[in-house]
Amino acid sequence: MLYYLIAMNLIAFIVYGLDKYKAVHHKWRIRESVLILLASAGGAAGALLGMLLFHHKVRKPKFYVGVPALLLLWSLLLWYFRRGL
């Protein structure tokens, strides 16, 4: 599970950076649904770091509210399952 979360966060971080690069250079963009899906699938920390570092999607409520909420949800899930072990 740890390797999965590390991979998802790394992928999310890279994809957020790539989308920002594409936005600046007027290239074909990555769908917002894909960005949210990456955060939902366990990459919320990487997505949030990408948002803050690249200053990307920080004005859209579904991102500045949704991604931290997903990070909180994943943190609570990890705490719950870790506590049970």
DSSP file (Angstrom, degrees, kcal/mol; ACC not computed):
  #  RESIDUE AA STRUCTURE BP1 BP2  ACC     N-H-->O    O-->H-N    N-H-->O    O-->H-N    TCO  KAPPA ALPHA  PHI   PSI    X-CA   Y-CA   Z-CA
    1    1 A M     >        0   0    0      0, 0.0     4,-2.4     0, 0.0     5,-0.2   0.000 360.0 360.0 360.0 -38.1    0.0    0.0    0.0
    2    2 A L  H  >  +     0   0    0      1,-0.2     4,-2.4     2,-0.2     5,-0.2   0.921 360.0  48.2 -62.0 -44.7    2.9    2.4    0.8
    3    3 A Y  H  > S+     0   0    0      1,-0.2     4,-2.5     2,-0.2    -1,-0.2   0.876 109.9  53.4 -64.9 -36.6    4.4    1.9   -2.6
    4    4 A Y  H  > S+     0   0    0      2,-0.2     4,-2.8     1,-0.2    -2,-0.2   0.944 110.7  45.8 -61.5 -48.3    1.1    2.5   -4.3
    5    5 A L  H  X S+     0   0    0     -4,-2.4     4,-2.3     2,-0.2     5,-0.2   0.885 112.3  50.6 -65.8 -38.6    0.6    5.8   -2.4
    6    6 A I  H  X S+     0   0    0     -4,-2.4     4,-2.2    -5,-0.2    -1,-0.2   0.939 113.3  46.3 -62.2 -45.8    4.1    7.0   -3.1
    7    7 A A  H  X S+     0   0    0     -4,-2.5     4,-2.7     1,-0.2    -2,-0.2   0.923 112.6  49.4 -63.4 -44.7    3.6    6.2   -6.8
    8    8 A M  H  X S+     0   0    0     -4,-2.8     4,-2.6     1,-0.2    -1,-0.2   0.893 112.4  47.6 -63.8 -39.8    0.2    7.9   -7.0
    9    9 A N  H  X S+     0   0    0     -4,-2.3     4,-2.3     2,-0.2    -1,-0.2   0.886 112.7  48.4 -69.8 -37.7    1.4   11.0   -5.3
   10   10 A L  H  X S+     0   0    0     -4,-2.2     4,-2.4    -5,-0.2    -2,-0.2   0.925 113.6  47.3 -65.8 -44.5    4.5   11.2   -7.5
   11   11 A I  H  X S+     0   0    0     -4,-2.7     4,-2.8     2,-0.2     5,-0.2   0.930 112.4  49.5 -62.3 -45.8    2.3   10.8  -10.6
   12   12 A A  H  X S+     0   0    0     -4,-2.6     4,-2.5     1,-0.2     5,-0.2   0.925 111.0  49.9 -60.4 -45.2   -0.2   13.4   -9.4
   13   13 A F  H  X S+     0   0    0     -4,-2.3     4,-2.1     1,-0.2    -1,-0.2   0.931 113.5  45.6 -59.1 -47.4    2.6   15.9   -8.8
   14   14 A I  H  X S+     0   0    0     -4,-2.4     4,-2.7     1,-0.2    -2,-0.2   0.906 112.7  50.1 -64.3 -42.4    4.1   15.3  -12.2
   15   15 A V  H  X S+     0   0    0     -4,-2.8     4,-2.7     2,-0.2    -1,-0.2   0.893 109.7  50.5 -66.8 -39.3    0.7   15.5  -14.0
   16   16 A Y  H  X S+     0   0    0     -4,-2.5     4,-2.0    -5,-0.2    -1,-0.2   0.913 113.0  46.9 -63.6 -41.2   -0.2   18.8  -12.2
   17   17 A G  H  X S+     0   0    0     -4,-2.1     4,-2.3    -5,-0.2    -2,-0.2   0.903 112.1  50.1 -64.7 -41.3    3.2   20.2  -13.3
   18   18 A L  H  X S+     0   0    0     -4,-2.7     4,-2.5     2,-0.2    -2,-0.2   0.902 109.8  50.5 -63.9 -41.9    2.7   19.0  -16.8
   19   19 A D  H  X S+     0   0    0     -4,-2.7     4,-2.3     2,-0.2    -1,-0.2   0.891 109.8  50.5 -65.4 -38.1   -0.8   20.5  -17.0
   20   20 A K  H  X S+     0   0    0     -4,-2.0     4,-2.4     2,-0.2    -2,-0.2   0.922 110.0  50.4 -63.8 -43.2    0.6   23.9  -15.8
   21   21 A Y  H  X S+     0   0    0     -4,-2.3     4,-2.0     1,-0.2    -2,-0.2   0.925 111.4  48.4 -58.6 -45.2    3.3   23.7  -18.4
   22   22 A K  H  <>S+     0   0    0     -4,-2.5     5,-2.8     1,-0.2    -1,-0.2   0.874 109.9  52.6 -64.4 -37.1    0.7   23.0  -21.1
   23   23 A A  H ><5S+     0   0    0     -4,-2.3     3,-1.1     1,-0.2    -2,-0.2   0.927 110.5  46.6 -64.2 -44.8   -1.4   25.9  -19.8
   24   24 A V  H 3<5S+     0   0    0     -4,-2.4    -1,-0.2     1,-0.2    -2,-0.2   0.865 116.7  44.2 -65.6 -36.2    1.4   28.4  -20.0
   25   25 A H  T 3<5S-     0   0    0     -4,-2.0    -1,-0.2    -5,-0.2    -2,-0.2   0.219 111.0-117.6 -97.6  14.8    2.4   27.2  -23.5
   26   26 A H  T < 5 +     0   0    0     -3,-1.1    -3,-0.2    -4,-0.2     2,-0.2   0.878  64.3 146.2  53.1  45.1   -1.1   27.0  -24.9
   27   27 A K      < -     0   0    0     -5,-2.8     2,-0.2    -8,-0.1    -1,-0.2  -0.509  61.7 -66.9-101.9 173.6   -1.0   23.3  -25.5
   28   28 A W        -     0   0    0     -2,-0.2     2,-0.1     1,-0.1    -1,-0.1  -0.452  63.4-135.8 -61.3 129.4   -3.7   20.6  -25.3
   29   29 A R        -     0   0    0     -2,-0.2     2,-0.4    -7,-0.1    -1,-0.1  -0.419   7.6-110.5 -95.3 162.8   -4.6   20.3  -21.6
   30   30 A I        -     0   0    0     -2,-0.1    -1,-0.1   -15,-0.1     5,-0.1  -0.748  46.6-102.4 -87.2 136.0   -5.3   17.5  -19.2
   31   31 A R    >>  -     0   0    0     -2,-0.4     4,-1.6     1,-0.1     3,-0.5  -0.259  18.2-130.1 -61.2 143.6   -8.9   17.1  -18.2
   32   32 A E  H 3> S+     0   0    0      1,-0.2     4,-2.6     2,-0.2     5,-0.2   0.854 109.0  61.5 -60.7 -34.4   -9.9   18.4  -14.8
   33   33 A S  H 3> S+     0   0    0      1,-0.2     4,-2.2     2,-0.2    -1,-0.2   0.853 102.7  50.3 -62.5 -33.8  -11.6   15.1  -14.2
   34   34 A V  H <> S+     0   0    0     -3,-0.5     4,-2.3     2,-0.2    -1,-0.2   0.903 109.7  50.5 -69.1 -41.3   -8.3   13.3  -14.6
   35   35 A L  H  X S+     0   0    0     -4,-1.6     4,-1.6     2,-0.2    -2,-0.2   0.921 113.8  44.2 -63.2 -43.8   -6.6   15.7  -12.1
   36   36 A I  H  X S+     0   0    0     -4,-2.6     4,-2.6     1,-0.2    -1,-0.2   0.895 110.9  55.4 -67.0 -39.9   -9.4   15.1   -9.5
   37   37 A L  H  X S+     0   0    0     -4,-2.2     4,-2.2    -5,-0.2     6,-0.2   0.895 105.1  52.6 -60.6 -40.9   -9.3   11.4  -10.2
   38   38 A L  H  <>S+     0   0    0     -4,-2.3     5,-2.2     1,-0.2    -1,-0.2   0.911 111.7  45.9 -61.5 -42.2   -5.5   11.3   -9.4
   39   39 A A  I ><>S+     0   0    0     -4,-1.6     3,-1.2     1,-0.2     5,-0.8   0.901 113.5  49.8 -66.1 -40.2   -6.1   13.0   -6.1
   40   40 A S  I 3<5S+     0   0    0     -4,-2.6    -2,-0.2     1,-0.3    -1,-0.2   0.827 103.5  60.1 -66.8 -32.6   -9.1   10.7   -5.4
   41   41 A A  I 3<5S-     0   0    0     -4,-2.2    -1,-0.3    -5,-0.2    -2,-0.2   0.312 136.2 -75.1 -83.2   9.9   -7.0    7.6   -6.1
   42   42 A G  I < 5S+     0   0    0     -3,-1.2     3,-0.3    -5,-0.1   -33,-0.2   0.412 108.7 103.6 116.5  -0.9   -4.5    8.4   -3.4
   43   43 A G  I  >< +     0   0    0     -5,-2.2     4,-2.6    -6,-0.2    -4,-0.2   0.031  38.4 118.2-101.0  28.0   -2.5   11.2   -4.9
   44   44 A A  H  ><S+     0   0    0     -5,-0.8     4,-2.6     1,-0.2     5,-0.2   0.870  74.8  50.2 -64.5 -38.2   -4.0   14.0   -2.9
   45   45 A A  H  > S+     0   0    0     -3,-0.3     4,-2.5     2,-0.2    -1,-0.2   0.932 113.9  45.0 -66.5 -44.3   -0.7   15.0   -1.2
   46   46 A G  H  > S+     0   0    0      2,-0.2     4,-2.5     1,-0.2    -2,-0.2   0.883 113.6  51.1 -65.0 -38.5    1.1   15.1   -4.5
   47   47 A A  H  X S+     0   0    0     -4,-2.6     4,-2.7     2,-0.2    -2,-0.2   0.924 111.6  46.6 -64.3 -44.9   -1.8   17.0   -6.1
   48   48 A L  H  X S+     0   0    0     -4,-2.6     4,-2.4     2,-0.2     5,-0.2   0.913 112.7  49.3 -65.0 -42.3   -1.8   19.6   -3.3
   49   49 A L  H  X S+     0   0    0     -4,-2.5     4,-3.1     1,-0.2     5,-0.3   0.917 112.4  48.8 -62.0 -42.3    1.9   20.0   -3.5
   50   50 A G  H  X S+     0   0    0     -4,-2.5     4,-2.4     2,-0.2     6,-0.3   0.899 109.8  51.9 -63.2 -41.0    1.7   20.4   -7.3
   51   51 A M  H  X>S+     0   0    0     -4,-2.7     5,-1.5     1,-0.2     4,-0.7   0.930 116.6  39.2 -59.8 -45.5   -1.1   23.0   -6.9
   52   52 A L  H  <5S+     0   0    0     -4,-2.4    -2,-0.2     3,-0.2    -1,-0.2   0.912 119.4  44.0 -74.4 -43.1    1.0   25.0   -4.4
   53   53 A L  H  <5S+     0   0    0     -4,-3.1    -3,-0.2    -5,-0.2    -2,-0.2   0.913 125.1  32.7 -70.2 -42.8    4.4   24.7   -6.1
   54   54 A F  H  <5S-     0   0    0     -4,-2.4    -1,-0.2    -5,-0.3    -2,-0.2   0.473 101.9-128.8 -92.0  -2.3    3.1   25.3   -9.6
   55   55 A H  T  <5 +     0   0    0     -4,-0.7     2,-0.4    -5,-0.2    -3,-0.2   0.954  55.7 155.9  50.5  55.6    0.4   27.7   -8.5
   56   56 A H      < -     0   0    0     -5,-1.5    -1,-0.2    -6,-0.3    -2,-0.1  -0.951  56.7  -7.1-122.2 129.2   -2.0   25.7  -10.6
   57   57 A K  S >  S+     0   0    0     -2,-0.4     3,-0.6    -3,-0.1     7,-0.3   0.699  85.0 133.2  65.5  22.8   -5.8   25.3  -10.2
   58   58 A V  T 3   +     0   0    0      1,-0.2    -1,-0.1    -7,-0.2    -2,-0.1   0.577  66.3  53.9 -81.8  -8.4   -5.7   27.3   -6.9
   59   59 A R  T 3  S+     0   0    0      4,-0.0    -1,-0.2     5,-0.0     3,-0.1   0.497  87.7  90.7-100.7  -5.2   -8.6   29.6   -7.9
   60   60 A K    X>  -     0   0    0     -3,-0.6     4,-2.7     1,-0.1     3,-1.8  -0.818  68.9-146.4 -97.0 121.7  -11.1   26.8   -8.6
   61   61 A P  H 3>>S+     0   0    0      0, 0.0     4,-2.1     0, 0.0     5,-1.1   0.843  96.9  61.0 -55.8 -37.1  -13.1   25.7   -5.6
   62   62 A K  H 345S+     0   0    0      3,-0.2     5,-0.2     1,-0.2    -2,-0.0   0.741 116.1  35.1 -65.6 -17.3  -13.3   22.1   -6.6
   63   63 A F  H <>5S+     0   0    0     -3,-1.8     4,-1.7     3,-0.2    -1,-0.2   0.855 118.6  45.4 -97.6 -49.9   -9.5   22.1   -6.4
   64   64 A Y  H  <5S+     0   0    0     -4,-2.7    -2,-0.2    -7,-0.3    -6,-0.1   0.704 131.2  26.2 -73.4 -15.3   -8.7   24.4   -3.5
   65   65 A V  T  X5S+     0   0    0     -4,-2.1     4,-1.8    -5,-0.3    -3,-0.2   0.755 124.3  49.0-102.8 -45.6  -11.5   22.8   -1.4
   66   66 A G  H  ><S+     0   0    0     -5,-1.1     4,-2.5     2,-0.2    -3,-0.2   0.901 108.0  49.9 -66.2 -45.4  -11.6   19.3   -2.9
   67   67 A V  H  X S+     0   0    0     -4,-1.7     4,-2.3     2,-0.2    -1,-0.2   0.935 113.0  45.4 -66.5 -46.1   -8.0   18.3   -3.0
   68   68 A P  H  > S+     0   0    0      0, 0.0     4,-2.4     0, 0.0    -1,-0.2   0.887 113.1  52.8 -62.3 -34.5   -7.3   19.2    0.7
   69   69 A A  H  X S+     0   0    0     -4,-1.8     4,-2.5     2,-0.2    -2,-0.2   0.910 109.6  48.0 -65.0 -40.7  -10.6   17.4    1.6
   70   70 A L  H  X S+     0   0    0     -4,-2.5     4,-2.8     2,-0.2     5,-0.2   0.883 110.1  52.4 -65.7 -38.0   -9.4   14.3   -0.2
   71   71 A L  H  X S+     0   0    0     -4,-2.3     4,-2.4     2,-0.2    -2,-0.2   0.915 110.3  48.0 -63.2 -42.2   -6.0   14.6    1.5
   72   72 A L  H  X S+     0   0    0     -4,-2.4     4,-2.6     2,-0.2    -2,-0.2   0.919 111.8  50.3 -63.1 -43.9   -7.8   14.7    4.9
   73   73 A L  H  X S+     0   0    0     -4,-2.5     4,-2.5     1,-0.2    -2,-0.2   0.934 112.1  46.2 -60.9 -47.4  -10.0   11.7    3.9
   74   74 A W  H  X S+     0   0    0     -4,-2.8     4,-2.6     2,-0.2    -1,-0.2   0.889 111.9  52.3 -63.0 -39.0   -6.9    9.7    2.8
   75   75 A S  H  X S+     0   0    0     -4,-2.4     4,-2.4    -5,-0.2    -2,-0.2   0.918 110.9  46.9 -63.3 -43.1   -5.1   10.7    6.0
   76   76 A L  H  X S+     0   0    0     -4,-2.6     4,-2.7     2,-0.2    -2,-0.2   0.901 112.0  50.5 -65.9 -40.7   -8.0    9.5    8.2
   77   77 A L  H  X S+     0   0    0     -4,-2.5     4,-2.6     2,-0.2     5,-0.3   0.924 112.3  46.8 -62.1 -44.5   -8.3    6.3    6.2
   78   78 A L  H  X S+     0   0    0     -4,-2.6     4,-2.5     1,-0.2     5,-0.2   0.915 113.0  49.0 -63.9 -42.5   -4.6    5.6    6.7
   79   79 A W  H  X S+     0   0    0     -4,-2.4     4,-2.4    -5,-0.2    -2,-0.2   0.929 112.0  49.5 -62.2 -44.4   -4.8    6.4   10.4
   80   80 A Y  H  X S+     0   0    0     -4,-2.7     4,-1.4     1,-0.2    -2,-0.2   0.940 116.1  40.2 -61.7 -49.2   -7.8    4.2   10.8
   81   81 A F  H  < S+     0   0    0     -4,-2.6     4,-0.5     1,-0.2    -1,-0.2   0.846 115.7  50.9 -72.3 -32.2   -6.3    1.2    9.1
   82   82 A R  H >< S+     0   0    0     -4,-2.5     3,-0.9    -5,-0.3    -1,-0.2   0.878 107.8  53.9 -69.2 -38.1   -2.9    1.7   10.7
   83   83 A R  H 3< S+     0   0    0     -4,-2.4    -1,-0.2     1,-0.2    -2,-0.2   0.846 103.3  57.4 -64.5 -34.4   -4.5    1.9   14.1
   84   84 A G  T 3<        0   0    0     -4,-1.4    -1,-0.2     1,-0.2    -2,-0.2   0.656 360.0 360.0 -73.1 -15.1   -6.2   -1.4   13.6
   85   85 A L    <         0   0    0     -3,-0.9    -1,-0.2    -4,-0.5    -2,-0.2   0.467 360.0 360.0 -85.7 360.0   -2.9   -3.2   13.0
